[in-house]
């Protein structure tokens, strides 16, 4: 069976390479469907109370985007790598298309800043909450449509037939980059074969700007198949889902920030605020203080819909106070949940200090050689399963809400949610345990590391218990 898999996977990659034109045709169909669901609902009246997925296009688009698309795109990344990016993503497709006939400028230095994945993800997440992106088509048009327009503009200005937006500025690039580390496939490069090619030496276009010769892992690769069998050195190959984290590692400070304060902080706060009684308590206390001090402008609901939710025709409008408390709640969640996790990782790293074997060094491609030691940032990579599961569960809450509205029983959801979260946490702790083996063979220090990381994630787990079982 394993032999069949190893021989069949490269043939599939060759199929993608040889049928690139058909894949491009599929992408244009997806672009058309995406544009239809993005634009048309924004031109229709807001749905009434009796509207459903089956009789209202706006509700159908809402379910398509937030009930199916985003949750299950996240699921697809650990299963298939960034195949969504290379095969289906309308934004990536349009950005590359615009780049083909654009100005072709060099990529500016500011765009290469490593903090963009965290900043773009956080700003998009927070802004989406302020304008109620899960509920209203105009908000969807601004958030998703604005991102698509920016992708096309960046593609038109920079690079030639490249996906510069996807590489540096896409709000979910960093998230996909992390989740793809768990993929059970990657394009493996044989550097010896690269130096002595026997076939396919013509130039190929790697749209996501991956340095093919030194490619390690699946983080940046869009799985499009264009490089399959290039120089007889690149093949799509099965691997352990833990290989890239345990054997390659290469975590960095911005990846740590995105995992700890982004996925396990900002994202959780964005999911929790609407269900939290603490949010209501804080808002009421702030409103009382404002009234007592004769300050009334923050209580007004006069912000435009693209700044704060403002749909008076359905009695749904945010005051300036609402916006401020939402922002404060999300930022507080980032600190209160991400802070303990970071402290736990720091303590774990101190409990078992780095010990680089003599002569150990990084290769020219930046990958860590087998047996090299791992630092706090590589320990943070171990939390990808737990962080990814949390984001999926938060997004799937919209899926379940829409299903409930259609009369579907979701009594099974609670047990499934906690099972998925528990399994993801166990997988993260298993990765921590495996990484500690590269530092020490002694049991007690390794257990101390495991305990530090586990204790740091307690507030994160408690937040999901409150969301799913208490509130």
N, C-alpha and C positions, 0 to 999 in steps of 0.2 A: 504494500500500500504506500509506504514511504517513498519507494523507488518510483512508483507511478506518479506520485505528487511532485517529486523533484523533476521529473521529466515533463510533466504536463504544465507546470507553472511557467517555465520559460517559453513554451509554445504559445501560451495565452498572451504573454508579453509581446511575442513576435506578431501575433494576430492584431494586437492594438497598433503596433507600428505599421503593419502592412495595410491596415484599414483606417488610417488616420482621417481620410476624407469623409468616410461614413461617420466617424466619431464627431467630426466637426459639424456634419449635418444634424446629428442628434443634439448637439449643443445649441444650434440655432433654433431648433424646435423648443428646447427648454427656455431659451431667451424669450421667445414669443409668448409662451405660457406664463413666464415670470412677469413680463411686461403687462399682459392682460390682467393678471390677478393683482398687480400693483396699482395700475392706473384706473381701470374701470370702476372698482368699488369706491374709489375716492370721488367719482362723479355721480354716485347714486345717493339717495337719501339714507340717513342712518337707519339701521334695521329696528323694527318694533319689538315688543316683548315676545311676540309669538314667532318671530323669525327663527329659522333653523338652518342647519347645514344643507338640507334638501330643498329648501324653497327660497333661499336668499343668497345671492352671490357674495355679499359682504361677509356674512357669517362663514360661508364656504371658504373664502379666501383667508379669513382669520384662522380657521381650522387647518387649512393647508400650510400656512406659514408657521404658525406657532404650535399647532397640535401635532403636526407630522414632520414638516420639513426640518426645523431646527433641532428638535430632540433627537431625531433619528439620523440626521447628518452627524451629530456628535457620536452616536453609537457606531456609525460606519467607520469612523477614523481609526479606533483601536482594532477593528476587525479587518479593514482593507487598506490601511494607510490613507494617504490623502487622495484617494481615488475620486472623491467628490470634487476636489479642486481641479483635477486633471480631466475628468470625464463629463461633469455636469454643471459646474458652477457658472452661472450666467455672468457674474462680475468678472471672473478671470478671463472668460472667453471674450467679453467686450473690451477689456483692458488690452489684451493681446491684439485683438483686431484693430483697435485704435492705434496701437503702437506700430502696426505695419505700415501705416501711411502718415505717421505723425512727424514731428520735428526731429526726433532722434537725438535729443540732447544727452549729455553725460549725466549720470545720476549724481545729484548734489550731495555734499558731505552731510548736511543737516538731516537728510532723509535716511542716512545709514545709522543714525543714533539707535543704540540698542534698547532704549526705553520706550520706543513707539508701540510695541505690542501691548505693554501694560497700560500706557496712557490712552491709546485708542480704544482698547477693550473697556477700560473703566469709564471713560467719558461717554461712550456709546451706551453702556449699560445704564448709567445714571440718567442720561438724557432720555432714554427710552422710558424710564419710570416716570419722569416728570411730565411727559406728554402722553402717557398711557398707550404705549405702542402696541400692547397686546389687544387693545380694545377698539381702536379707531383707525380707519383706513387712511385718513390724512396723516396721522402720525407715522404709519407704516411707509407711506409715500416719502415722507421727509427722511426717516431714518434709513430705510433700505434703498429708496430711490436716490437719496443724497449720496449714499456710499457708492452706488453704482455710477452716478455722474462723476464723482471724484475719481473713481477707478479709471474711467474712460479719459478724463482730462490728464491724469498722471501718465496713462499709457500713451496718449497723443504727444505729450511733451518730452518724455524720457525713454531712452532705449529704442531698440528696433526689433519688432516682433518679440517683445519680452513682456513679462508680467511684473513690472516694477512695483506696482501697487500691491500685488499679492506678497511680494518678497519683503516689503518694508512697512507698509501703512495699513493694510487690511486689518480691521478691528478684531477679527478672529484668527488671524495668521498665527499669533503666538499660542493661542489655545490649540489649534490644529497641530502646530509644531510639537507641542508637548504630548498630545494624545497619540500622535503617530509613532512616538517612541515605543508604544505598546503593540504596534502592528506585527502580526506573525509573518510578514513578508518584507523584503527590501531588495533593491537593486544592488547586488553585490559586485564590487569592482575587483578584478584580478590585476594588480599593478604590474606583475611580470608579463602577463599577456598584453597589457596596454603598451609596454615598452617594445614588444615584439609582435605587432599586429599581423594577423593572417587574413582578415576580412573587414569590410565596412570601415574604411578610413575616411570616407567623405565627411564633410562638415555637417554637423547636426545642430539644430536649434533647441537648446534647453531653455524654454520660456521662463521658468522660475529661477533662473540664474544660479543653478547648482554647479559647483566646481566638480565636474564628473569624475575626473581622475582621482580625486581625493575624497569622493563621496563615502560617507560612513553613516549607516542608519537610514531611516525613512522620514526624518523630521522635515526636511525641506523639499523632498521629492514629491511631485504631483502625480506620480504613477501613470503617466500618459503613455509610456512605452516607446517613445521616440528614440531613446538611447539603447533599446534592447539589442544585445549582441554587437554593440558598437566596438570596433577593433577586436572583436572576439573576446572582450574583457568584461562586459557588463551583462549580467543575467538576473532576472527576477528569481529570487531564491527564498524558500521557507526558512524561518529561524524561530528561536524561542521568543515569545513576547516580552521576556525579561532581559534579553540580550543587550539591547541598546542602553538600558539603565545600569545594569550590573557590570557589563564588560566594557562599554564605551564611555558612559557617563557624560563628562563635559558639561555639567551644569554650570551656569554663570549667575551673577547677581540679579540680572533682570528676569531671568527665568524663575529664580527663587521668589522675587517680588510678585511676579504674575501668579504663581501657584499659591503662595501664602496669603498675600493681601488682595489679590485679584479674584481668583477662582474660589478661594476659601474665605474671603472677606467681603469684598464689594458685591460679588454675585449673590452671596447668601443674604446680605442685607437687602438687596433689591427684591429678592423673593419674599423675605419675611415681613417687611414693613406693613404691607396691606393687611396682614392677618394679626399683627401684634397689638395686644391691648396696651403695651408700653408706649407705642406710638400715639395712641389716643390720649393716654394720660399726659404725656409730654406736651402734646398739642393743646390740650385743654388748659394745662397749667400756664403755658406761654400766652394763650389767648387771654386768660384772666389777668395776667401781669400787664399785658398791653392795654387792656380796657381800664385797669386801675390807674394806669399812667397816661390815660387819654391819648394813646397812640393807636389810630384806627386804620391807617393805610395798609398795614400788612394783612388785615382781615378782608380786604377787598378782593373780589374775584374778577379782575379786569385785565388780566394778562392775556395776550394773544395765544391762540391754540398751539402755535409752534414754540412757545416758551413754556407755558404750563397748560395742562388739560383745561379746555374751555369749551364746553358743549352745553350751554344753558337749555337748549331745546330738549335735552334728555336729563336735565337736572344733575349734570356732572361737570363741575368746575372746581379747579383748585384755587385757593387764595395764595397770596404770596407767603403767608405763614405755612400753608401746607407744603409748598415747595421747599421752604427752608428746613422744615422738620424732616421731610423725606430725605433731603440731602444730608442732614445731620445724622439721621438714623443709619443711612448706608455707610457714611464715613466712620461712625462709631462702631458699626459691625466689623468694618475692616480692621479697626484697631483692637477691638475686644476679642475677635476670633483669630485674626491673623497674628496678633501680638504673642499670645501664648504658644502658638505653633512655632513661630520664629524662635522664641526663647527655648522651647523644647529642642529644636534642631541645634541651636547654639550649645545648649547643655550636653546634647548627645555628642557633638563634635569634641567638646572638651573632655567628656568622659572617656573617650578613646581617641587620643590625638593622632594626627596624621603621621604616618610612618612610611616614607617613600623608600622603596628598596634601592640599594646602591645601583647606580647606572640607569635607573628608570627615567625615561623622558617621554615627551610627547612626540609623535611623528609629524611630518611636514603637513599632514592634513588636519592636525589638531586633535586626532583621536587619542584616547588613552590606550596604551598597550596593556595586554592582559596582565593582571596582577598589580596594577598601579593603585595607589591609595586614593581615597575619595574624601572630599571636604564637605562643608556644610551645604554647599550648593548641590552636590551630588546626592546628599541625603534628602534634600528637598525634592529631587526628582522622584524619589520613592513614593511621594504623596500624590502623584499624578492619578492613580486609580481612584483614591478617595475624593480628590478634587473633581475629577471628571464625573464620577457618579453623582456627586452633589449637584453639579450644574444640570445634568440630565434629569434628576429627580425634580429640581425646581422648575425646569421647562415643562416637564410632563404634567405638572400640576395644572397647567393651562389645558393640556390634552384631556385630563380627567374632568375638569370643570365643563368643558364643551361636551364631553360624552354624557355627563350627568344632565346637562340641559336637553339632550336628545332622549333622555329616559333610560340610559344604559346604567345598570347597577355597577358601582365601583367598590363594593364591599371588600373585594379582594385586594384592593390597592395598598392598604396599610401594611399588610404582611409582606407583600412583594417589595414595597419601598424599603422597609427595614432589612429585609433579606439582602437586597442589592447593596445597600449602604454597608451592612455588616461584612459582606463578602469583599467589597472594595477596600474596607479598612484592613481586613486580614491580609489582602494581597499587598497593600502598602507596607504593612509590618513585615511581611515575608521578604519584600525587597530590601527593607532596612536590615533584616537579619542576614541576608546574603551579602550585602555590601560590607557589613562588619567583619565578615570572614577575611576580607582583603586587608584588614587592619590588625587583626589579632585572632589567634586560635583559642584564646582563653575564654571560658564560658561566662564568668562573672562580668567582665567589662562589656561584653556583647549584650548581656541582659540589661545592663545599666543604660546602654544606648537605646535599646528597644523600649525600656520603661520611660525614658525622657521623651522620646517621640510620641509614645502612646499618651502620656499625660498631657502633652501639648495640644493634642487633638480632642481632648475631652470637651472643651467649650463648643467646638465645631460640631461634634456629635450631639451635644445637648441642644444646640440650636435647631437641628432637624427634628429631634424629639418634640420640642415645643411646637414646631410648625405642623408636624404630621399628627401628633397625638394629643397635645394640650390645647392649642389655640384653635 
